[in-house]
């Protein structure tokens, strides 16, 4: 497995009520037909910087405020655009040609999204926790057990829980990623990721998902897992 093959396999996926950010173009929200290529380039760069990563954090699925527009799991477009108060874009992609893929002229975006790009609170909690516990940005790969964006019927800018079948499909990509960067310690973020990995015999540590009021539980779990830790 190499990075280009991995991205090609991701790009080939199509599913009902699923947005594939590395393949799909949506005229109502994307900045132009080049948007999927920008997101593929972001992911390629992200992985190239992390070929020696020691940790793999796996959450549930891409969200419309996060990886849908950035092309990077658990990472919002606002971080990449340098518009985030806590997280520098260089922590994600280093020295890079940072470009937005959401369309600031779209009527579907609110004023903040038009000015600064999309922001996902879960992404902020996770990135801040990594920094707080001394986990170097390039020593961790962030991912989702279903690596695409599942949305509700007729509403692209929404999130839905991935189905059991989608989770099973997602495991195949997680296994490819583990082949690409072997020997990573896995931290499942939330029960959907944890139970899916366990069903396939993939060992992992577990932390609560930061969404739906779980931010403090996630922070406490990270503190228990990593303490003041370095990258070990």
N, C-alpha and C positions, 0 to 999 in steps of 0.2 A: 504494500500500500504506500502510495506517495500522495502529497498534498493535492496535486492536480487531479489525480484519479478520484480522490475522495470528494473533491468539489464537483467533479463531473457527475458522480453518482448522486450527490445531493441535488444537483441541478435537474436531473432527469425525473425527479419525483413529481407526480401530480395527484391531487386528491380532492374530493368533494368538500366544499367549505373549508379549504386549506389554501393559504397563500404561501407560496414558495418564494422567499425573497431573492433567491439566487437565480430564479427562472422567470418569475411572473412580473408583468408590468401592469399597473392599474392607472388608467388615464385620469381618474378622479382625484388621486392623491399623490402619485409619483411625479417627480419633477420633469420626467421625460422618458423616452424609451431606453435611454442609457442607464436608468436606475438599477436594473438587475446586475449589469456589468460592474457598476460602482460597488454594489454590495458583495459581489464575488471577489473583487479586488481587495476589499476590506477584510473578508474572511481569510483569503490567501495570506495576506500580510500578517494577520493575527496569528495564524498557525505557524508561519515561517519564524516568527519571533519566539515560539514556544515549543520547539522541537525537543528541548531537554526538560520540559515541565515535569514537576513531581506530583502535582495535585490536579484532579479533575473534579470539578463541582458540577453536578447534574441536577437541574431543576425540571419543571414539568414540560413547558412548551414555550415557544416564542410568543410574545405579546405584541399587540399593535403599537404600544408606546415604546417598545424596546427593540428587539432584533428585527422586527418587520422592516424598519427603515434603516437600521445601522448595518444589518447583515451579520452582526456579532451577538451571540447569546448573552443575555443578562447585561446588555450594554445599550444604553439609549443613544439616540442620535444627538441629543443635547451634549452628552459627554464628548462625542467626537467633534462637535462644532466648537468646543472650547467655551461653552456657555454654562457649564456646570460649576457650582460654587466650590465643590470639594474635590472633584476628580479631573485631572488634566488629561487631555486626549493622548499625550505622549505615553501615558501609562498603558494605553491600549495598543496603539499602533506605532509608537516611536515617531521618528521624523517621517511625515507622510503627507500626501496630497489629500487633505480632509475635505470631503464634499458631501453636501446633504442630498438625500434622495426624496424627501417629502417636498411637496410643492407649496411654497409659502403663499401662492395665490389661490390655493384651493379653498372654497367656501366651507369645506368640511373641517378645516383646522380652526382652532380658537386663536385669539390674538397672541398668546404666549407661544403656541406651537408655530405660528407663522414667523414670529420674530427669532425664536431660539431653537426650533426643532422640537421633536417629541421628547418627553421625559417620563421615565418609569421609576416610581419610588422604590420598588424592589431592587432595582439595579443599584441605586444609591446605597441601600443598606448592605448589600453584598460587597460592593467595592470598598466601602468604608471599613467593613469588618476585615477584609483581607489586609488592608493597610494597617489597621490597628494591631493586628496580630503578627506583623512582620513578614507576611507572605508576599514575596516580591511579585510584581505584576506579571512578569514574563515566566514565572515559575508555576503559574496556575492557568489551566484552561477552563473556561466557563462554557457550559453546554446545556442541552435539554434532552430529556429522554424521548420526547417527540420534537425533533429539531426544527419543525416548521410552525407556521402560525395558523392554528385552528380558530375560525370565527363563526359567529352566529349567522344563520341564513339571512341573506339580504343586507347584512351590515358588516362591511369589511373592517371598520374601526370598532371592533368588539373582540372579546376573547371568549372562547368556550373550552370546556374541559375536553382533552383528547379522549377518544373512544379506546376501548380495550384493544381493538384491532390496530389502531394508530400507535398505541404504546408498543405493541409487538413489532410493528414495522420500525419504530424508532430504535429499538434495541439493536437492530442490525447496523445502524449508523454508529451507535455507541461502540459496538464491537470493532467497527472499522477504525474509529478514532483511537481505540486502545491498541490496535495494531500499528497505527501511524506513530503514536507516542506511547511505547510500552512502559509497563511498571509504574504507572501513576497510581497514587492512592486516591480512592474515589470517595467523595462526600456527596451523598444524595440529599438534595434540598427538597423536603416535603415527602409525604407518604406515597404519592403516585410514583415518583422516581424510585424510592426505596423498595416498594413492594414489587415493582416491575423488574428491577435489577435482581432482587432476591429470587424471583421466579425463574430467572435464567442462570442462577448460580453465580452471579457476579457479586463478589464481596464488596461491601461499602460501609462507611460510617454514615450516620444520619443526623441531619439538622432540620428543625422545623422550617417551613416555608415562611418568608418574611411578610407575605401578603395577608390581608384580612386581619390586621391587628397582631400579627405574629412577629413583628420586627424585634421586640425585646427577647422573645424566646429564641429567635435565630442568633442574636448577639450572645446570649448566654450559652447556647450550644457551641458557638464558635470559640468562645472563651474556654469552655471545657475541653474542646478538641485540640486547641492550639496553644492555649495559655498565652504567654508573651511571645510565643514561638518564632523561630526562623523557619527556613524551608527544610530543615532536617537532613 
